[in-house]
Amino acid sequence: MPDFSLMHLFSLFSSPEAWLALMTLTLLEIVLGIDNIIFITLLVDKLPENLKKKGRFIGLSFAMITRIGLLCTLSWMAKLTHPIVELGEGLSFSGRDLILIMGGGFLIYKSFIELLPTQDKNQKIAAKKNTQVSTYFFWLIMGQIAVIDIVFSLDSIITAVGLVNDIPIMIMAIILSVFIMMFSLKPIGDLLEAYPSFKVLALCFLTLVGGALVLEGFDITISKSYIYFAMGFSVFYEVLRSPTQQ
């Protein structure tokens, strides 16, 4: 059981190592949360202006609650690495593998649907932006965000556990990173809305991330640094190309 007593917290944060660990883990949570931010931004963009702020807040709140909840159930998370499905010799899947495969597949599906340039879909989205959105549609969007938050939280928490042993530091890093990410959601949303080509790049990025998650579920690990580099280079090229198109 994590110790959240004032005495423990005071002794914990009286050391420079704890503050260094907090800053490092906060930065890491922000970096690992980039794909989560983009996914939330793209889904919230379907809502009208009067609901976007509420959608961003609830979406990131789900992300924070999911991460903290997983942290406080570390014993349950440890069992996720044990095989629960076996499909022959040498082929088995743990709970974590199944979550990654299903979550990655869901991410690929959602990104692919958004990439389809159908006129009907654009008309529906425009209609939803210009009319009152039903409560069902709003919570449908929030439900999709909550599902994918679980998938993104797994990698984030497992990485955090490998770096820091103190749960209070991890929880503070998660809260700090979420507050920082809240300020970045609107600028990213405005950027994707102003430059449609960036939105296509973001969807391609999420498709790659989804593919990497599915492969990781099959014990084939692809470093996200390759995906981040490719995405960063594409964004840099698009930034250089945009002024020439105006």
C-alpha positions as protocol buffer text, in pm:
chain_id: "A"
residue {
  index: 1
  type: MET
  ca { x: 0 y: 0 z: 0 }
}
residue {
  index: 2
  type: PRO
  ca { x: 153 y: 339 z: -99 }
}
residue {
  index: 3
  type: ASP
  ca { x: 250 y: 565 z: 190 }
}
residue {
  index: 4
  type: PHE
  ca { x: 91 y: 911 z: 150 }
}
residue {
  index: 5
  type: SER
  ca { x: 156 y: 1032 z: 504 }
}
residue {
  index: 6
  type: LEU
  ca { x: 283 y: 1389 z: 544 }
}
residue {
  index: 7
  type: MET
  ca { x: 597 y: 1266 z: 715 }
}
residue {
  index: 8
  type: HIS
  ca { x: 682 y: 1035 z: 426 }
}
residue {
  index: 9
  type: LEU
  ca { x: 608 y: 1300 z: 164 }
}
residue {
  index: 10
  type: PHE
  ca { x: 818 y: 1558 z: 348 }
}
residue {
  index: 11
  type: SER
  ca { x: 1116 y: 1321 z: 378 }
}
residue {
  index: 12
  type: LEU
  ca { x: 1071 y: 1211 z: 17 }
}
residue {
  index: 13
  type: PHE
  ca { x: 1073 y: 1558 z: -137 }
}
residue {
  index: 14
  type: SER
  ca { x: 1348 y: 1689 z: 89 }
}
residue {
  index: 15
  type: SER
  ca { x: 1604 y: 1519 z: -135 }
}
residue {
  index: 16
  type: PRO
  ca { x: 1724 y: 1669 z: -468 }
}
residue {
  index: 17
  type: GLU
  ca { x: 1701 y: 1323 z: -627 }
}
residue {
  index: 18
  type: ALA
  ca { x: 1324 y: 1320 z: -574 }
}
residue {
  index: 19
  type: TRP
  ca { x: 1279 y: 1656 z: -748 }
}
residue {
  index: 20
  type: LEU
  ca { x: 1504 y: 1544 z: -1035 }
}
residue {
  index: 21
  type: ALA
  ca { x: 1302 y: 1224 z: -1067 }
}
residue {
  index: 22
  type: LEU
  ca { x: 977 y: 1427 z: -1063 }
}
residue {
  index: 23
  type: MET
  ca { x: 1096 y: 1662 z: -1342 }
}
residue {
  index: 24
  type: THR
  ca { x: 1232 y: 1374 z: -1552 }
}
residue {
  index: 25
  type: LEU
  ca { x: 918 y: 1166 z: -1515 }
}
residue {
  index: 26
  type: THR
  ca { x: 691 y: 1466 z: -1587 }
}
residue {
  index: 27
  type: LEU
  ca { x: 880 y: 1535 z: -1911 }
}
residue {
  index: 28
  type: LEU
  ca { x: 864 y: 1167 z: -2002 }
}
residue {
  index: 29
  type: GLU
  ca { x: 488 y: 1155 z: -1938 }
}
residue {
  index: 30
  type: ILE
  ca { x: 441 y: 1453 z: -2171 }
}
residue {
  index: 31
  type: VAL
  ca { x: 650 y: 1292 z: -2446 }
}
residue {
  index: 32
  type: LEU
  ca { x: 472 y: 957 z: -2412 }
}
residue {
  index: 33
  type: GLY
  ca { x: 138 y: 1141 z: -2409 }
}
residue {
  index: 34
  type: ILE
  ca { x: 186 y: 1311 z: -2748 }
}
residue {
  index: 35
  type: ASP
  ca { x: -9 y: 1041 z: -2932 }
}
residue {
  index: 36
  type: ASN
  ca { x: -280 y: 1058 z: -2665 }
}
residue {
  index: 37
  type: ILE
  ca { x: -302 y: 1437 z: -2705 }
}
residue {
  index: 38
  type: ILE
  ca { x: -339 y: 1410 z: -3083 }
}
residue {
  index: 39
  type: PHE
  ca { x: -611 y: 1145 z: -3053 }
}
residue {
  index: 40
  type: ILE
  ca { x: -808 y: 1353 z: -2801 }
}
residue {
  index: 41
  type: THR
  ca { x: -767 y: 1664 z: -3016 }
}
residue {
  index: 42
  type: LEU
  ca { x: -898 y: 1493 z: -3330 }
}
residue {
  index: 43
  type: LEU
  ca { x: -1204 y: 1351 z: -3153 }
}
residue {
  index: 44
  type: VAL
  ca { x: -1287 y: 1671 z: -2966 }
}
residue {
  index: 45
  type: ASP
  ca { x: -1267 y: 1858 z: -3298 }
}
residue {
  index: 46
  type: LYS
  ca { x: -1595 y: 1685 z: -3395 }
}
residue {
  index: 47
  type: LEU
  ca { x: -1775 y: 1879 z: -3122 }
}
residue {
  index: 48
  type: PRO
  ca { x: -1908 y: 2235 z: -3159 }
}
residue {
  index: 49
  type: GLU
  ca { x: -1710 y: 2523 z: -3012 }
}
residue {
  index: 50
  type: ASN
  ca { x: -1922 y: 2547 z: -2698 }
}
residue {
  index: 51
  type: LEU
  ca { x: -1840 y: 2185 z: -2605 }
}
residue {
  index: 52
  type: LYS
  ca { x: -1475 y: 2160 z: -2711 }
}
residue {
  index: 53
  type: LYS
  ca { x: -1335 y: 2300 z: -2387 }
}
residue {
  index: 54
  type: LYS
  ca { x: -1549 y: 2063 z: -2182 }
}
residue {
  index: 55
  type: GLY
  ca { x: -1445 y: 1772 z: -2405 }
}
residue {
  index: 56
  type: ARG
  ca { x: -1074 y: 1850 z: -2367 }
}
residue {
  index: 57
  type: PHE
  ca { x: -1106 y: 1873 z: -1989 }
}
residue {
  index: 58
  type: ILE
  ca { x: -1299 y: 1547 z: -1955 }
}
residue {
  index: 59
  type: GLY
  ca { x: -1073 y: 1367 z: -2202 }
}
residue {
  index: 60
  type: LEU
  ca { x: -753 y: 1456 z: -2016 }
}
residue {
  index: 61
  type: SER
  ca { x: -923 y: 1395 z: -1681 }
}
residue {
  index: 62
  type: PHE
  ca { x: -995 y: 1041 z: -1800 }
}
residue {
  index: 63
  type: ALA
  ca { x: -628 y: 1006 z: -1893 }
}
residue {
  index: 64
  type: MET
  ca { x: -513 y: 1126 z: -1550 }
}
residue {
  index: 65
  type: ILE
  ca { x: -761 y: 908 z: -1358 }
}
residue {
  index: 66
  type: THR
  ca { x: -668 y: 603 z: -1567 }
}
residue {
  index: 67
  type: ARG
  ca { x: -296 y: 649 z: -1505 }
}
residue {
  index: 68
  type: ILE
  ca { x: -337 y: 705 z: -1132 }
}
residue {
  index: 69
  type: GLY
  ca { x: -577 y: 412 z: -1106 }
}
residue {
  index: 70
  type: LEU
  ca { x: -330 y: 181 z: -1277 }
}
residue {
  index: 71
  type: LEU
  ca { x: -51 y: 305 z: -1052 }
}
residue {
  index: 72
  type: CYS
  ca { x: -252 y: 222 z: -741 }
}
residue {
  index: 73
  type: THR
  ca { x: -318 y: -131 z: -870 }
}
residue {
  index: 74
  type: LEU
  ca { x: 40 y: -233 z: -941 }
}
residue {
  index: 75
  type: SER
  ca { x: -22 y: -587 z: -813 }
}
residue {
  index: 76
  type: TRP
  ca { x: -300 y: -626 z: -1071 }
}
residue {
  index: 77
  type: MET
  ca { x: -77 y: -483 z: -1345 }
}
residue {
  index: 78
  type: ALA
  ca { x: 194 y: -737 z: -1260 }
}
residue {
  index: 79
  type: LYS
  ca { x: -51 y: -1017 z: -1343 }
}
residue {
  index: 80
  type: LEU
  ca { x: -112 y: -867 z: -1688 }
}
residue {
  index: 81
  type: THR
  ca { x: 226 y: -1000 z: -1804 }
}
residue {
  index: 82
  type: HIS
  ca { x: 131 y: -1363 z: -1730 }
}
residue {
  index: 83
  type: PRO
  ca { x: 2 y: -1562 z: -2031 }
}
residue {
  index: 84
  type: ILE
  ca { x: -374 y: -1611 z: -2026 }
}
residue {
  index: 85
  type: VAL
  ca { x: -430 y: -1725 z: -2387 }
}
residue {
  index: 86
  type: GLU
  ca { x: -221 y: -1990 z: -2562 }
}
residue {
  index: 87
  type: LEU
  ca { x: -261 y: -2062 z: -2934 }
}
residue {
  index: 88
  type: GLY
  ca { x: -8 y: -2336 z: -2980 }
}
residue {
  index: 89
  type: GLU
  ca { x: 354 y: -2392 z: -2897 }
}
residue {
  index: 90
  type: GLY
  ca { x: 544 y: -2069 z: -2845 }
}
residue {
  index: 91
  type: LEU
  ca { x: 244 y: -1845 z: -2909 }
}
residue {
  index: 92
  type: SER
  ca { x: 79 y: -1703 z: -2598 }
}
residue {
  index: 93
  type: PHE
  ca { x: -76 y: -1371 z: -2504 }
}
residue {
  index: 94
  type: SER
  ca { x: -92 y: -1194 z: -2170 }
}
residue {
  index: 95
  type: GLY
  ca { x: -361 y: -949 z: -2062 }
}
residue {
  index: 96
  type: ARG
  ca { x: -132 y: -662 z: -2156 }
}
residue {
  index: 97
  type: ASP
  ca { x: -74 y: -813 z: -2502 }
}
residue {
  index: 98
  type: LEU
  ca { x: -448 y: -844 z: -2567 }
}
residue {
  index: 99
  type: ILE
  ca { x: -512 y: -485 z: -2452 }
}
residue {
  index: 100
  type: LEU
  ca { x: -235 y: -356 z: -2681 }
}
residue {
  index: 101
  type: ILE
  ca { x: -361 y: -558 z: -2979 }
}
residue {
  index: 102
  type: MET
  ca { x: -725 y: -452 z: -2936 }
}
residue {
  index: 103
  type: GLY
  ca { x: -634 y: -91 z: -2854 }
}
residue {
  index: 104
  type: GLY
  ca { x: -392 y: -66 z: -3146 }
}
residue {
  index: 105
  type: GLY
  ca { x: -651 y: -214 z: -3380 }
}
residue {
  index: 106
  type: PHE
  ca { x: -911 y: 35 z: -3256 }
}
residue {
  index: 107
  type: LEU
  ca { x: -666 y: 321 z: -3312 }
}
residue {
  index: 108
  type: ILE
  ca { x: -588 y: 206 z: -3667 }
}
residue {
  index: 109
  type: TYR
  ca { x: -960 y: 172 z: -3742 }
}
residue {
  index: 110
  type: LYS
  ca { x: -1049 y: 519 z: -3610 }
}
residue {
  index: 111
  type: SER
  ca { x: -756 y: 683 z: -3791 }
}
residue {
  index: 112
  type: PHE
  ca { x: -836 y: 507 z: -4119 }
}
residue {
  index: 113
  type: ILE
  ca { x: -1204 y: 609 z: -4100 }
}
residue {
  index: 114
  type: GLU
  ca { x: -1101 y: 971 z: -4041 }
}
residue {
  index: 115
  type: LEU
  ca { x: -865 y: 958 z: -4340 }
}
residue {
  index: 116
  type: LEU
  ca { x: -1144 y: 857 z: -4580 }
}
residue {
  index: 117
  type: PRO
  ca { x: -1228 y: 1178 z: -4775 }
}
residue {
  index: 118
  type: THR
  ca { x: -1600 y: 1109 z: -4819 }
}
residue {
  index: 119
  type: GLN
  ca { x: -1829 y: 1403 z: -4882 }
}
residue {
  index: 120
  type: ASP
  ca { x: -2104 y: 1258 z: -4662 }
}
residue {
  index: 121
  type: LYS
  ca { x: -1874 y: 1236 z: -4363 }
}
residue {
  index: 122
  type: ASN
  ca { x: -1762 y: 1598 z: -4408 }
}
residue {
  index: 123
  type: GLN
  ca { x: -2123 y: 1711 z: -4433 }
}
residue {
  index: 124
  type: LYS
  ca { x: -2216 y: 1523 z: -4115 }
}
residue {
  index: 125
  type: ILE
  ca { x: -1925 y: 1672 z: -3924 }
}
residue {
  index: 126
  type: ALA
  ca { x: -2017 y: 2021 z: -4047 }
}
residue {
  index: 127
  type: ALA
  ca { x: -2377 y: 1966 z: -3942 }
}
residue {
  index: 128
  type: LYS
  ca { x: -2271 y: 1854 z: -3595 }
}
residue {
  index: 129
  type: LYS
  ca { x: -2057 y: 2165 z: -3558 }
}
residue {
  index: 130
  type: ASN
  ca { x: -2342 y: 2393 z: -3654 }
}
residue {
  index: 131
  type: THR
  ca { x: -2623 y: 2231 z: -3455 }
}
residue {
  index: 132
  type: GLN
  ca { x: -2681 y: 2124 z: -3098 }
}
residue {
  index: 133
  type: VAL
  ca { x: -2493 y: 1801 z: -3030 }
}
residue {
  index: 134
  type: SER
  ca { x: -2690 y: 1532 z: -2851 }
}
residue {
  index: 135
  type: THR
  ca { x: -2581 y: 1409 z: -2510 }
}
residue {
  index: 136
  type: TYR
  ca { x: -2540 y: 1062 z: -2661 }
}
residue {
  index: 137
  type: PHE
  ca { x: -2296 y: 1184 z: -2927 }
}
residue {
  index: 138
  type: PHE
  ca { x: -2091 y: 1381 z: -2673 }
}
residue {
  index: 139
  type: TRP
  ca { x: -2052 y: 1084 z: -2439 }
}
residue {
  index: 140
  type: LEU
  ca { x: -1985 y: 855 z: -2736 }
}
residue {
  index: 141
  type: ILE
  ca { x: -1680 y: 1069 z: -2811 }
}
residue {
  index: 142
  type: MET
  ca { x: -1578 y: 1068 z: -2443 }
}
residue {
  index: 143
  type: GLY
  ca { x: -1619 y: 689 z: -2432 }
}
residue {
  index: 144
  type: GLN
  ca { x: -1381 y: 646 z: -2726 }
}
residue {
  index: 145
  type: ILE
  ca { x: -1129 y: 872 z: -2553 }
}
residue {
  index: 146
  type: ALA
  ca { x: -1162 y: 672 z: -2230 }
}
residue {
  index: 147
  type: VAL
  ca { x: -1097 y: 343 z: -2414 }
}
residue {
  index: 148
  type: ILE
  ca { x: -784 y: 462 z: -2587 }
}
residue {
  index: 149
  type: ASP
  ca { x: -662 y: 633 z: -2267 }
}
residue {
  index: 150
  type: ILE
  ca { x: -633 y: 286 z: -2109 }
}
residue {
  index: 151
  type: VAL
  ca { x: -411 y: 165 z: -2392 }
}
residue {
  index: 152
  type: PHE
  ca { x: -184 y: 470 z: -2388 }
}
residue {
  index: 153
  type: SER
  ca { x: -168 y: 459 z: -2007 }
}
residue {
  index: 154
  type: LEU
  ca { x: -24 y: 107 z: -2002 }
}
residue {
  index: 155
  type: ASP
  ca { x: 302 y: 199 z: -2173 }
}
residue {
  index: 156
  type: SER
  ca { x: 326 y: 522 z: -1976 }
}
residue {
  index: 157
  type: ILE
  ca { x: 283 y: 354 z: -1636 }
}
residue {
  index: 158
  type: ILE
  ca { x: 510 y: 59 z: -1714 }
}
residue {
  index: 159
  type: THR
  ca { x: 785 y: 303 z: -1816 }
}
residue {
  index: 160
  type: ALA
  ca { x: 729 y: 511 z: -1502 }
}
residue {
  index: 161
  type: VAL
  ca { x: 748 y: 206 z: -1277 }
}
residue {
  index: 162
  type: GLY
  ca { x: 1080 y: 113 z: -1438 }
}
residue {
  index: 163
  type: LEU
  ca { x: 1228 y: 454 z: -1362 }
}
residue {
  index: 164
  type: VAL
  ca { x: 1090 y: 552 z: -1020 }
}
residue {
  index: 165
  type: ASN
  ca { x: 1003 y: 337 z: -719 }
}
residue {
  index: 166
  type: ASP
  ca { x: 796 y: 593 z: -524 }
}
residue {
  index: 167
  type: ILE
  ca { x: 429 y: 604 z: -621 }
}
residue {
  index: 168
  type: PRO
  ca { x: 373 y: 959 z: -477 }
}
residue {
  index: 169
  type: ILE
  ca { x: 636 y: 1092 z: -719 }
}
residue {
  index: 170
  type: MET
  ca { x: 469 y: 910 z: -1010 }
}
residue {
  index: 171
  type: ILE
  ca { x: 126 y: 1048 z: -918 }
}
residue {
  index: 172
  type: MET
  ca { x: 258 y: 1404 z: -892 }
}
residue {
  index: 173
  type: ALA
  ca { x: 435 y: 1364 z: -1228 }
}
residue {
  index: 174
  type: ILE
  ca { x: 110 y: 1244 z: -1388 }
}
residue {
  index: 175
  type: ILE
  ca { x: -90 y: 1536 z: -1245 }
}
residue {
  index: 176
  type: LEU
  ca { x: 173 y: 1791 z: -1353 }
}
residue {
  index: 177
  type: SER
  ca { x: 200 y: 1646 z: -1703 }
}
residue {
  index: 178
  type: VAL
  ca { x: -178 y: 1646 z: -1749 }
}
residue {
  index: 179
  type: PHE
  ca { x: -205 y: 2010 z: -1641 }
}
residue {
  index: 180
  type: ILE
  ca { x: 70 y: 2103 z: -1887 }
}
residue {
  index: 181
  type: MET
  ca { x: -98 y: 1903 z: -2166 }
}
residue {
  index: 182
  type: MET
  ca { x: -429 y: 2082 z: -2101 }
}
residue {
  index: 183
  type: PHE
  ca { x: -268 y: 2406 z: -2221 }
}
residue {
  index: 184
  type: SER
  ca { x: -140 y: 2240 z: -2539 }
}
residue {
  index: 185
  type: LEU
  ca { x: -467 y: 2082 z: -2657 }
}
residue {
  index: 186
  type: LYS
  ca { x: -629 y: 2400 z: -2790 }
}
residue {
  index: 187
  type: PRO
  ca { x: -321 y: 2525 z: -2984 }
}
residue {
  index: 188
  type: ILE
  ca { x: -281 y: 2180 z: -3140 }
}
residue {
  index: 189
  type: GLY
  ca { x: -651 y: 2174 z: -3228 }
}
residue {
  index: 190
  type: ASP
  ca { x: -630 y: 2521 z: -3386 }
}
residue {
  index: 191
  type: LEU
  ca { x: -323 y: 2413 z: -3584 }
}
residue {
  index: 192
  type: LEU
  ca { x: -492 y: 2099 z: -3718 }
}
residue {
  index: 193
  type: GLU
  ca { x: -801 y: 2298 z: -3812 }
}
residue {
  index: 194
  type: ALA
  ca { x: -605 y: 2574 z: -3987 }
}
residue {
  index: 195
  type: TYR
  ca { x: -380 y: 2333 z: -4179 }
}
residue {
  index: 196
  type: PRO
  ca { x: -567 y: 2022 z: -4302 }
}
residue {
  index: 197
  type: SER
  ca { x: -239 y: 1865 z: -4419 }
}
residue {
  index: 198
  type: PHE
  ca { x: -122 y: 1857 z: -4056 }
}
residue {
  index: 199
  type: LYS
  ca { x: -440 y: 1672 z: -3964 }
}
residue {
  index: 200
  type: VAL
  ca { x: -361 y: 1407 z: -4227 }
}
residue {
  index: 201
  type: LEU
  ca { x: -9 y: 1377 z: -4085 }
}
residue {
  index: 202
  type: ALA
  ca { x: -151 y: 1341 z: -3734 }
}
residue {
  index: 203
  type: LEU
  ca { x: -385 y: 1062 z: -3847 }
}
residue {
  index: 204
  type: CYS
  ca { x: -97 y: 885 z: -4024 }
}
residue {
  index: 205
  type: PHE
  ca { x: 105 y: 918 z: -3703 }
}
residue {
  index: 206
  type: LEU
  ca { x: -176 y: 758 z: -3501 }
}
residue {
  index: 207
  type: THR
  ca { x: -203 y: 478 z: -3759 }
}
residue {
  index: 208
  type: LEU
  ca { x: 170 y: 406 z: -3716 }
}
residue {
  index: 209
  type: VAL
  ca { x: 134 y: 414 z: -3337 }
}
residue {
  index: 210
  type: GLY
  ca { x: -161 y: 174 z: -3360 }
}
residue {
  index: 211
  type: GLY
  ca { x: 44 y: -62 z: -3577 }
}
residue {
  index: 212
  type: ALA
  ca { x: 333 y: -46 z: -3328 }
}
residue {
  index: 213
  type: LEU
  ca { x: 94 y: -131 z: -3042 }
}
residue {
  index: 214
  type: VAL
  ca { x: -45 y: -432 z: -3229 }
}
residue {
  index: 215
  type: LEU
  ca { x: 306 y: -558 z: -3308 }
}
residue {
  index: 216
  type: GLU
  ca { x: 407 y: -508 z: -2945 }
}
residue {
  index: 217
  type: GLY
  ca { x: 116 y: -730 z: -2848 }
}
residue {
  index: 218
  type: PHE
  ca { x: 284 y: -999 z: -3060 }
}
residue {
  index: 219
  type: ASP
  ca { x: 617 y: -935 z: -2880 }
}
residue {
  index: 220
  type: ILE
  ca { x: 758 y: -744 z: -3178 }
}
residue {
  index: 221
  type: THR
  ca { x: 889 y: -418 z: -3035 }
}
residue {
  index: 222
  type: ILE
  ca { x: 937 y: -113 z: -3255 }
}
residue {
  index: 223
  type: SER
  ca { x: 1091 y: 187 z: -3082 }
}
residue {
  index: 224
  type: LYS
  ca { x: 856 y: 486 z: -3085 }
}
residue {
  index: 225
  type: SER
  ca { x: 1158 y: 708 z: -3139 }
}
residue {
  index: 226
  type: TYR
  ca { x: 1157 y: 599 z: -3505 }
}
residue {
  index: 227
  type: ILE
  ca { x: 792 y: 698 z: -3538 }
}
residue {
  index: 228
  type: TYR
  ca { x: 852 y: 1030 z: -3359 }
}
residue {
  index: 229
  type: PHE
  ca { x: 1150 y: 1105 z: -3586 }
}
residue {
  index: 230
  type: ALA
  ca { x: 955 y: 1028 z: -3903 }
}
residue {
  index: 231
  type: MET
  ca { x: 664 y: 1238 z: -3781 }
}
residue {
  index: 232
  type: GLY
  ca { x: 891 y: 1523 z: -3677 }
}
residue {
  index: 233
  type: PHE
  ca { x: 1064 y: 1525 z: -4016 }
}
residue {
  index: 234
  type: SER
  ca { x: 726 y: 1524 z: -4196 }
}
residue {
  index: 235
  type: VAL
  ca { x: 601 y: 1815 z: -3986 }
}
residue {
  index: 236
  type: PHE
  ca { x: 926 y: 2007 z: -4048 }
}
residue {
  index: 237
  type: TYR
  ca { x: 888 y: 1952 z: -4425 }
}
residue {
  index: 238
  type: GLU
  ca { x: 524 y: 2060 z: -4414 }
}
residue {
  index: 239
  type: VAL
  ca { x: 614 y: 2378 z: -4221 }
}
residue {
  index: 240
  type: LEU
  ca { x: 872 y: 2467 z: -4488 }
}
residue {
  index: 241
  type: ARG
  ca { x: 627 y: 2388 z: -4770 }
}
residue {
  index: 242
  type: SER
  ca { x: 324 y: 2574 z: -4630 }
}
residue {
  index: 243
  type: PRO
  ca { x: 443 y: 2933 z: -4697 }
}
residue {
  index: 244
  type: THR
  ca { x: 504 y: 2846 z: -5065 }
}
residue {
  index: 245
  type: GLN
  ca { x: 141 y: 2739 z: -5100 }
}
residue {
  index: 246
  type: GLN
  ca { x: -1 y: 3069 z: -4977 }
}
